[in-house]
Each structure stands twice: as C-alpha cells, then as structure tokens.
C-alpha cells in the first residue's frame, strides 16, 4: 500500500513539474485543469503545489482576487520550508492583494519576495516581480521607486534581447517621469525601437503616449498627425481614448465640426473619463455657437462625471489609507507578540495614516477649487454670449415686453402697495409666473447661473420686472443699501469675482 501511494505521489508530482516548466501556457492551463480531479485525493504537498500553479496561471488570464488562496499558500510554504515555492507564493499573494486594491499588503509580500530573490540568481522570476512592483508603485504615486524597478526590467530584457519587453519598460519608465524632461526622451527611444523592429501593437501604444504628451503641453499641431494616423490602427477597446484626444486636438486647432464628430463618438462607447473630457469641450463649442441649452446640458454632464470621478479617486485614497493603517496595525500587533517595543512604531503608523487621509482631503479640496474655477469661467463666457444675444434682440419687442408686464395686475399692485404692507406669498408666486410668461424661461436661466435664496430671488424678480432699487427696498422691507449689497453679493457668488450692484442688474437684464 505504501509503495502504491508513493508511486502515485511521484507520478503526480512529476506531472505537475512538467506542467510547471511547459512553455506553452495555454496547454499548461488545460493540463492543470485536467488533473484537478485526481489531485484532490492526493497528499497536501501535491494539493498545494497544484493550487500554486492554478493561482499563477489564472492570473495570466484575468485578475485573481482570491485572498483565501493567497493565505493558504503563504501559510503552508512558510511552514513547509520549500523556499522556491514560498518565494512564488509571496509573488502570488502580492498580486492578489494588489488586485484587491490592498497595496500596503501587496507591497509587503513583494518586499518579502525581493529579499528572498537577493539570495538567488533567477533573473526571469526577478524580472516578473520587478514588473509587478513597478506597476503598483506607479499607481500609488511612488515614481522614484517604480523607476528603479522598471529600469531593472529594461536591463533584463536587453540582456535577453527581448525587444518587446524593452519597449514596454521604456514606456513605463517614461510614465515615472511624468511632466519631467526625461519623459519625452524615453518615449522617443521606445518609438524608435518599435519602428526598427516592426512592433505594431506596441508602436500604437507608444504613439498614443506621444500624442498625449504633446497635447498636455499645448503642442496640438505636433500631436495631430500622431493621433490621426492611429484612427484605423487603434484597438476597439482603446478607441474611445483616441476619440477623446482627437476631440480636444480638433477643438484647439479651430475645427469645431470635427471636434463635435469625435466628441459624439466618445458618447457612444467611451468610459467616464473620456466622456467627461468630451462634454467639457462640447460645452465650450456650444457656448461659442450660442446654443445655450446644449451648452448647459454638456456642462451639467461634465460636472456630474467630474464629481463622480473625484469621489471615486477620493474614496480609493481613503481606502488605501485605511488599508495601510490596518495592515501596519496588524504588523505592529505581531511585533508586540515578539517584543514589547512597539510604542513609537504605532505613533509613526498612525501619523502616516493621518497624513495620507489629510493628503486625500487636500487633493479633494484642490479638485473642487479647480472645478469651481472652470465653472466660473464657463458662466462668464455664457454671460458674454447672453449679452451678445441681447444686443441683437429686437428693440421694439423688448419695449413691448416691458409695456405688457407693467400692464399686469400684479405689477400694478406691487407698484401701488403702501409702504407698510408686505407682499403676500401669493403675490410673489403671481409675480414669478408673470415674469416667466413675459420673459420665457427667466427663472430657469437664473437657476443655471446661481442658486439664490428666497429673498435674493424676490430681488431678482423685481429687478426683471423693472422696479427701481428704492421701490425694491420698500417691497422687501430692507434698506436701499441692503438691496445693493444683495445684488453685488449675487454677482460675486455667481462669477467668483467682485462686482457692483449695477453689474448684477446688467446680468438680470440679459436673462
């Protein structure tokens, strides 16, 4: 019986080793799946070896998020003493935690693997680990550390004459130099390699990165031929990013029709980021064309998507801070079991977690401040368009509107109401309806610009109805200076800059 068991063990171990070293990964995945039914009846070391292979191979197809698998592998191989499989388990665990957005835990396993690799000369495994570390570090704003590992990957690929790997590494290195002079240098090196060795798919990625680089720096005419030449070569899954880039390029180079064409294509199959960017450009184009309703629609969509993306980014930053804190706290508790010297360590961890949270809050504040500035600029542009439209309006029609309004019963009532009487809620409602009947959509246009309080809205209605500030002060039971303050405050609140009461009167006149 022992002999039969041993023979079965040796057979399946030999089979797993053959699968482990097979170059054809698709065939290896089929073989490891086919042997699964037999492995469940074998010894624990065979089952864990099989689980390790399954975890590694599943990651080749799609992200693996099975944390239980990571824990089982690490716990088993830390006890078994098989250092090579423990090293691979650390890489698997780091990858799984990275897929689950627990970067601190992922990096802790990657660092353990890196320490173990210092004792080995397995360049292929080292390259695999460094690639994963560089990707994770760049994602979490650690460009210097990511650059170190990406350069190690480049050097390994160069030793192996792996041109595709070299280009991918150069593309990655350039990303670590974002907004630095070295970024374009590495992009151009990657592009040169791609042209020399005919790597079309990688050349597309590099060319897109180059076009994006020039757009970010305002060199739209330089970016244009790079982006245009990608239209027929970009993969369908990436086409929306190219369409968003072309929308921006054509807008900035004075071709609004083409910009609209690509903007609408983004709306068909783009993600939230590309749609947000396209909505902003389409809003600017509609403002220039005097299409106020369309401009407002695009602006609303832009603000909604921008807020959504910033909320996601902020939530992820806070989640990372929380994961960092809990991961470090767990490490600190483990250390406490080994030695009672963790007081200072706990303070440092708490401080770092607090720093990350404060940084996330600060970034949120900066994003909101920028969005507010953009909104103010678009409101000012919208106002200028309204003024131009008003200047073109029929003078006789405007005069007729004033006469019509002043002949209404509510206008006559408010004009003759005694100084001691308050307008009723019904009076304000009637005035609002009358003003909006005379100047169709007035309240809607006002609400698009700002969100007035009830008192501020009453002042705006009376201004639009043609009442003088002195009479407005009487009807609202305020002083004339208080009414002036309300008007200038509304201007500042709407456009983000100082303005006089008469400036706000001009805004109301154009609505």
PyMOL commands that set and color helices and strands:
alter all, ss='L'
color gray80, all
select helices_A, chain A and resi 2-20+25-34+36-39+44-61+67-80+83-99+103-117+123-139+143-159+163-176+182-197+200-216+220-228+236-252+256-269+272-288+292-338+343-392+395-406+409-416+425-438+442-449+454-464+469-475+480-495+501-510
alter helices_A, ss='H'
color red, helices_A
deselect
rebuild
show_as cartoon
